[in-house]
């Protein structure tokens, strides 16, 4: 795999209901040189479990205590 040219940063806090649709949207892109970094911002639902089902090596899940969307983006 080539070095990714595009990095998508996706903060997520309690987004179990929507996260699969968001990840699927990135996976559906025709451009293949990307990485998706999902920041699980202290979710208390199954957001992380939903993301963990994806096996694409371009998707990375990072966990942090809840600090808000700005901290998650940074």
C-alpha angles and dihedrals in degrees: 000000000000123000106275115256094193128046118194113202112202118183112202130189117172092335098142090130095053109023096089091054091050093048092045089053091057091045090053094061116113093220108087105188098088141105127209118214112191114195109206098207099202097298116188095197130065097283092121092047092054092050092046090065090069114091100185106125090219090069117084126182119207121189125209135161112266107282102148135264095288093055091045091054092048 
